[in-house]
């Protein structure tokens, strides 16, 4: 994959200036669109959001200041704007910058000033987007923690995949680190300077899903969807199996053509986006149950990687504990505490149903509620719901999980228990728990309970 070039829109009613500026910028490896007036500029802007706009103040159909106001009030994330004028005054320059323009250039344009201003505007915009991304993803770790053979092997596979632009499906239990590996893949790819847009699919209500993914045009305002926000970068679809039917259908079309229509729009929007998706469920079972499209599965599952649960690389637990202690001490200004060797050994033998997320929550809880520099084994056992003999006391692991995942863990344990009690007969189970058999089959499939394979 080639790194996407910044896209610059040049708006000027003088053909000589448009072509001159286009030639100069294209020589500097920028991608350039041109418009001779405000109307054409609006059409270009609606088709694809530019990374930077060079806007003439005096145009026949509308003055640049009015267009600048219009764009800044559009309700979308504005691109930096550099104003240009051959009849500039101090008052005009002050007005433009007061409204939100990045800078003001006088004609005739100085080649060196033009290029320097463009470079600085793009760099400022990039840093702002990077800052917003860091604020949004405050748990973003570029390097997955661990030196075990399992983690090192996956990191090497990810580094190889990062050099290609193929779509990747990450498979693994809830909380095992799929999102962290998605970040790691992006950070090692040729798209690393582009955006990383992270979306937990299950948090988007189906009625808003189309707008969130594909954007919306209404009354001259544009809402940029997730696909456009991720242009020239990566879109991470966390738990993609939660996508509603309509969005699945629209996403198939968008991935096949790399283009789509915004809701309420009439212009095709072209995007260059790498998709990384993750799932904790078997998508094959979801397909068989009619809940996931087979064609979307094939589009997403070009390469799949299985992320192991924490219990399969428990030798990494001391490193993970140390990392999260430092993280919370730095981020939340909590007092430093250290896990003793017996406490670490106990945690290496814990089941970790919630995986790395459960460990992270445990560390945070111990730093907030505990006292003293040392975290002893007894304090760890109490926090995890064990008694002094090392037996569980009834504090379920799913207490540490988000509600949706906690409900799934409870339902799985509940159904496994009653299925065993009823001799693994789905008919008897249906009568026992009062659930219609068709719905029960779907529920067992979705939770990965293999009732047919057990006698």
For each residue, the residues with C-beta under 8 A, 3 or more apart:
1: 164 165 189 190 191 274
2: 190
3: 190 191 193 194 232
4: 191 194 231 232 272
5: 29 30 31
6: 30 31 51 52 122
7: 30 31 32 33 48 50 51 52
8: 25 30 31 32 33 50 51 52 53 54 118
9: 32 33 34 35 41 44 45 50 52 53 54 79
10: 18 21 22 25 32 33 34 35 54
11: 34 35 36 37 38 41 53 54 55 56 59 64 67
12: 17 18 21 34 36 54 56 59 84
13: 36 37 56 58 59 60
14: 17 18 56
15: 18 19 36
16: 19 20
17: 12 14 20 21 56 107 109
18: 10 12 14 15 21 22 34 36
19: 15 16 22 23 34
20: 16 17 23 24 109
21: 10 12 17 18 24 25 32 54 109 114
22: 10 18 19 25 26 32 34
23: 19 20 26 27
24: 20 21 27 28 111 114 115
25: 8 10 21 22 28 30 32 118
26: 22 23 29 30 31 32
27: 23 24
28: 24 25 115
29: 5 26
30: 5 6 7 8 25 26 118
31: 5 6 7 8 26
32: 7 8 9 10 21 22 25 26
33: 7 8 9 10 44 48 50
34: 9 10 11 12 18 19 22
35: 9 10 11 38 40 41 43 44
36: 11 12 13 15 18 40
37: 11 13 40 41 59 60 61 62
38: 11 35 41 42 59 61 62 66 67
39: 42 43 61 62
40: 35 36 37 43 44
41: 9 11 35 37 38 44 45 53 55 67
42: 38 39 45 46
43: 35 39 40 46 47 267
44: 9 33 35 40 41 47 48 50
45: 9 41 42 48 49 50 53 71 222
46: 42 43 217 222 265 267
47: 43 44 267 268 269 270
48: 7 33 44 45 269 270
49: 45 76 77 79 222 224 228 231
50: 7 8 9 33 44 45 53 79
51: 6 7 8 79 80 122 125
52: 6 7 8 9 79 80 81 82 118 121 122 125
53: 8 9 11 41 45 50 71 79 80 81 82
54: 8 9 10 11 12 21 82 84 105 118
55: 11 41 64 67 68 81 82 83 84 101
56: 11 12 13 14 17 59 64 83 84 85
57: 63 64 65 83 84 85 87 88 92 96
58: 13 63 64 85 86 87
59: 11 12 13 37 38 56 62 63 64 67
60: 13 37
61: 37 38 39
62: 37 38 39 59 66 67
63: 57 58 59 66 67
64: 11 55 56 57 58 59 67 68 83 84 85 96
65: 57 68 69 92 95 96 99
66: 38 62 63 69 70
67: 11 38 41 55 59 62 63 64 70 71
68: 55 64 65 71 72 81 83 96 99 100 101
69: 65 66 72 73 99
70: 66 67 73 74 220
71: 45 53 67 68 74 78 79 81
72: 68 69 78 99 100
73: 69 70
74: 70 71 78 220 221 222
75: 221 222 223
76: 49 221 222 223 224
77: 49 224 229
78: 71 72 74 81 100
79: 9 49 50 51 52 53 71 125
80: 51 52 53 102 121 122 124 125
81: 52 53 55 68 71 78 100 101 102
82: 52 53 54 55 101 102 103 104 105 117 118 121
83: 55 56 57 64 68 92 93 96 101 103 104 105
84: 12 54 55 56 57 64 104 105 106 107 109
85: 56 57 58 64 88 92 104 105 106 107
86: 58 106 107 108
87: 57 58
88: 57 85 92 93 104 106 107
89: 92 93
90: 93 94
91: 94 95
92: 57 65 83 85 88 89 95 96 104
93: 83 88 89 90 96 97 104
94: 90 91 97 98
95: 65 91 92 98 99
96: 57 64 65 68 83 92 93 99 101 104
97: 93 94 100 101 102 103 104
98: 94 95
99: 65 68 69 72 95 96
100: 68 72 78 81 97
101: 55 68 81 82 83 96 97 104
102: 80 81 82 97 117 121 124
103: 82 83 97 117 120 121
104: 82 83 84 85 88 92 93 96 97 101
105: 54 82 83 84 85 109 110 113 114 117
106: 84 85 86 88 109
107: 17 84 85 86 88
108: 86
109: 17 20 21 84 105 106 113 114
110: 105 113 114
111: 24 114 115
112: 115 116
113: 105 109 110 116 117
114: 21 24 105 109 110 111 117 118
115: 24 28 111 112 118 119
116: 112 113 119 120
117: 82 102 103 105 113 114 120 121
118: 8 25 30 52 54 82 114 115 121 122
119: 115 116 122 123
120: 103 116 117 123 124
121: 52 80 82 102 103 117 118 124 125
122: 6 51 52 80 118 119 125 126
123: 119 120 126 127
124: 80 102 120 121 127 128
125: 51 52 79 80 121 122 128 129
126: 122 123 129 130 193
127: 123 124 130 131
128: 124 125 131 132
129: 125 126 132 133 195
130: 126 127 133 134
131: 127 128 134 135
132: 128 129 135 136
133: 129 130 136 137 140 195 196
134: 130 131 137 138 140
135: 131 132 138
136: 132 133 198
137: 133 134 140 183 196 198
138: 134 135 331
139:
140: 133 134 137 183 196
141: 144 145 180 183
142: 183 184 187
143: 184
144: 141 151 154 155 177 180 181 184
145: 141 151 316 319 320 323
146: 150 151 152 313 316 319 320
147: 151 152 315 316 319
148: 151 152 313 315 316
149: 152 153 313
150: 146 153 154 308 312 313
151: 144 145 146 147 148 154 155 308 313 316
152: 146 147 148 149 155 156
153: 149 150 156 157
154: 144 150 151 157 158 181 305 307 308
155: 144 151 152 158 159 184
156: 152 153 159 160
157: 153 154 160 161 305
158: 154 155 161 162 181 184 185 188 305
159: 155 156 162 163 188
160: 156 157 163 164
161: 157 158 164 166 168 185 303 305
162: 158 159 185 186 188 189 190
163: 159 160 189 190
164: 1 160 161
165: 1 189 190 191 274
166: 161 302 303
167: 255 274 275 276 277 299 300 301 302 303
168: 161 185 276 277 302 303 304 305
169: 240 276 277 278 279 283 300 301 302 303 304 305
170: 178 181 182 276 277 278 279 304 305 307
171: 178 278 279 280 304 305 306 307
172: 176 177 178 278 280 306 307 308 309
173: 176 280 309 355
174: 280 354 355 357 401 405 408 409
175: 354 355 356 357 358 401 405
176: 172 173 307 308 309 310 355 356
177: 144 172 180 181 307 355 356
178: 170 171 172 181 182 238 278 307
179: 182 183 198 236 238 278
180: 141 144 177 183 184 356
181: 144 154 158 170 177 178 184 185 305 307
182: 170 178 179 185 186 198 234 236 276 278
183: 137 140 141 142 179 180 186 187 196 236
184: 142 143 144 155 158 180 181 187 188
185: 158 161 162 168 181 182 188 189 234 276
186: 162 182 183 189 191 192 196 233 234 236 274 276
187: 142 183 184 192
188: 158 159 162 184 185 192
189: 1 162 163 165 185 186 192 234 274
190: 1 2 3 162 163 165
191: 1 3 4 165 186 194 232 233 234 274
192: 186 187 188 189
193: 3 126
194: 3 4 191 230 231 232 233 234
195: 129 133 229 230 231 232 233 234
196: 133 137 140 183 186 230 233 234 236
197: 226 229 230 233 234 235 236
198: 136 137 179 182 236 238
199: 203 204 212 226 235 236 237 238
200: 203 204 238 239
201: 204 237 238 239 240 241 242 243
202: 238 239 242 404
203: 199 200
204: 199 200 201 208 209 212
205: 208 209
206: 209 244 246 247
207:
208: 204 205 211 212
209: 204 205 206 212 213 243 244 246 247
210: 213 214 246 247 250 263
211: 208 214 215 216 223 225 263
212: 199 204 208 209 225 226
213: 209 210 225 226 227 247 250 251
214: 210 211 225 227 250 254 260 261 262 263
215: 211 222 223 224 225 227 228 262 263 265 269
216: 211 222 223 225 262 263 264 265
217: 46 221 222 223 262 263 264 265
218: 221 223 264
219:
220: 70 74
221: 74 75 76 217 218
222: 45 46 49 74 75 76 215 216 217 262
223: 75 76 211 215 216 217 218 262
224: 49 76 77 215 228 229
225: 211 212 213 214 215 216 228 229 262
226: 197 199 212 213 229 230 235
227: 213 214 215 230 231 235 254 260 269 271 273
228: 49 215 224 225 231 269 271
229: 77 195 197 224 225 226
230: 194 195 196 197 226 227 233 234 235 271 273
231: 4 49 194 195 227 228 271 272 273
232: 3 4 191 194 195 272 273
233: 186 191 194 195 196 197 230 273 274
234: 182 185 186 189 191 194 195 196 197 230 273 274 275 276
235: 197 199 226 227 230 273 274 275 276
236: 179 182 183 186 196 197 198 199 276 277 278
237: 199 201 240 243 275 276 277 278 300
238: 178 179 198 199 200 201 202 278
239: 200 201 202 242 278 279 280
240: 169 201 237 243 277 278 279 283 300
241: 201 279 280 281 283 286 291 292
242: 201 202 239
243: 201 209 237 240 247 248 251 292 296
244: 206 209 247 248
245: 248 249 293
246: 206 209 210 249 250
247: 206 209 210 213 243 244 250 251
248: 243 244 245 251 252 292 293 296
249: 245 246 252 253 293
250: 210 213 214 246 247 253 254 260
251: 213 243 247 248 254 255 296
252: 248 249 255 256 293 295 296 299
253: 249 250 256 257 260
254: 214 227 250 251 257 258 259 260 271
255: 167 251 252 258 275 296 299 300
256: 252 253 299
257: 253 254 260
258: 254 255 270 271 272 273
259: 254 268 269 270 271
260: 214 227 250 253 254 257 268 269 271
261: 214 265 266 267 268 269
262: 214 215 216 217 222 223 225 265 269
263: 210 211 214 215 216 217
264: 216 217 218
265: 46 215 216 217 261 262 269
266: 261
267: 43 46 47 261
268: 47 259 260 261
269: 47 48 215 227 228 259 260 261 262 265
270: 47 48 258 259
271: 227 228 230 231 254 258 259 260
272: 4 231 232 258
273: 227 230 231 232 233 234 235 258
274: 1 165 167 186 189 191 233 234 235
275: 167 234 235 237 255 300
276: 167 168 169 170 182 185 186 234 235 236 237
277: 167 168 169 170 236 237 240 300
278: 169 170 171 172 178 179 182 236 237 238 239 240
279: 169 170 171 239 240 241 282 283
280: 171 172 173 174 239 241
281: 241 285 286 446 448
282: 279 285 286 448
283: 169 240 241 279 286 287 292 297 301
284: 287 288 297
285: 281 282 288 289 445 446 448
286: 241 281 282 283 289 291 292 445 446
287: 283 284 290 291 292 293 294 297
288: 284 285 445
289: 285 286 442 445 446
290: 287
291: 241 286 287 442 446
292: 241 243 248 283 286 287 296 297
293: 245 248 249 252 287 296 297
294: 287 297 298
295: 252 298 299
296: 243 248 251 252 255 292 293 299 300
297: 283 284 287 292 293 294 300 301
298: 294 295 301
299: 167 252 255 256 295 296 302
300: 167 169 237 240 255 275 277 296 297
301: 167 169 283 297 298 304
302: 166 167 168 169 299
303: 161 166 167 168 169
304: 168 169 170 171 301
305: 154 157 158 161 168 169 170 171 181
306: 171 172
307: 154 170 171 172 176 177 178 181
308: 150 151 154 172 176 312 313
309: 172 173 176 312 352 355
310: 176 313 314 316 317 320 352 355 356 358 359
311: 314 351 352
312: 150 308 309
313: 146 148 149 150 151 308 310 316
314: 310 311 317 348 349 352
315: 147 148 318 348
316: 145 146 147 148 151 310 313 319 320
317: 310 314 320 321 344 347 348 359
318: 315 321 322 339 344 348
319: 145 146 147 316 322 323
320: 145 146 310 316 317 323 324 356 359
321: 317 318 324 325 339 344 347 359 363
322: 318 319 325 326 339
323: 145 319 320 326 327
324: 320 321 327 328 359 360 363 364
325: 321 322 328 329 336 337 338 339 363 367
326: 322 323 329 330
327: 323 324 330 331
328: 324 325 331 332 334 363 364 367
329: 325 326 332 333 334 335 336 367
330: 326 327 333
331: 138 327 328
332: 328 329 364 367
333: 329 330
334: 328 329 364 367 368
335: 329 367
336: 325 329 373
337: 325 366 367 370 372 373 374 375
338: 325 373 374 375
339: 318 321 322 325 343 344 347 375 380
340: 343 344 374 375 376 377
341: 344 345
342: 345 346 376 377
343: 339 340 346 347 375 376 377 379 380
344: 317 318 321 339 340 341 347 348
345: 341 342 348 349 377
346: 342 343 349 350 377 380 381
347: 317 321 339 343 344 350 359 380
348: 314 315 317 318 344 345
349: 314 345 346
350: 346 347 384
351: 311 397
352: 309 310 311 314 355 358 359 397
353: 358 397 398 409
354: 174 175 357 358 359 361 397 398 400 401
355: 173 174 175 176 177 309 310 352 358 359
356: 175 176 177 180 310 320 359 360
357: 174 175 354 360 361 400 401
358: 175 310 352 353 354 355 361 362 397 400 401
359: 310 317 320 321 324 347 352 354 355 356 362 363
360: 324 356 357 363 364
361: 354 357 358 364 365 400
362: 358 359 365 366 380 383 384 400
363: 321 324 325 328 359 360 366 367
364: 324 328 332 334 360 361 367 368
365: 361 362 368 369 383
366: 337 362 363 369 370 375 379 380 383
367: 325 328 329 332 334 335 337 363 364 370
368: 334 364 365
369: 365 366 383
370: 337 366 367 375 379
371:
372: 337
373: 336 337 338
374: 337 338 340
375: 337 338 339 340 343 366 370 379 380
376: 340 342 343 379 380
377: 340 342 343 345 346 380 381
378: 381 382 388
379: 343 366 370 375 376 382 383
380: 339 343 346 347 362 366 375 376 377 383 384
381: 346 377 378 384 386 387 388 390
382: 378 379 385 386
383: 362 365 366 369 379 380
384: 350 362 380 381 395
385: 382 392 393 394 395 396
386: 381 382 390 391 392 393
387: 381 390 391 392 393
388: 378 381
389:
390: 381 386 387
391: 386 387
392: 385 386 387 395
393: 385 386 387
394: 385
395: 384 385 392 399
396: 385 399 409 410
397: 351 352 353 354 358 400 401 409
398: 353 354 401 405 406 409 410
399: 395 396 406
400: 354 357 358 361 362 397
401: 174 175 354 357 358 397 398 405 406 409
402: 405 406
403: 406 407
404: 202 407 408
405: 174 175 398 401 402 408 409
406: 398 399 401 402 403 409 410
407: 403 404 410 411
408: 174 404 405 411 412 447
409: 174 353 396 397 398 401 405 406 412 413
410: 396 398 406 407 413 414
411: 407 408 414 415 443 447
412: 408 409 415 416 447 448 449
413: 409 410 416 417
414: 410 411 417 418
415: 411 412 418 419 429 433 443 444 447 449
416: 412 413 419 420 449
417: 413 414 420 421
418: 414 415 421 422 429 432 433
419: 415 416 422 424 426 429 444 449 451
420: 416 417 423 424
421: 417 418 432
422: 418 419 425 428 429 432
423: 420 428
424: 419 420 451 454 455
425: 422 428 429
426: 419 429 430 437 440 441 444 451
427: 430 431 437
428: 422 423 425 431 432
429: 415 418 419 422 425 426 432 433 435 440
430: 426 427 433 435 436 437 440
431: 427 428 434
432: 418 421 422 428 429
433: 415 418 429 430 440
434: 431
435: 429 430 439 440 443
436: 430 439 440
437: 426 427 430 440 441
438: 441 442
439: 435 436 442 443
440: 426 429 430 433 435 436 437 443 444
441: 426 437 438 444 445
442: 289 291 438 439 445 446
443: 411 415 435 439 440 446 447
444: 415 419 426 440 441 447 449 451
445: 285 286 288 289 441 442 448 449
446: 281 285 286 289 291 442 443
447: 408 411 412 415 443 444
448: 281 282 285 412 445
449: 412 415 416 419 444 445
450: 453 454
451: 419 424 426 444 454
452:
453: 450
454: 424 450 451
455: 424
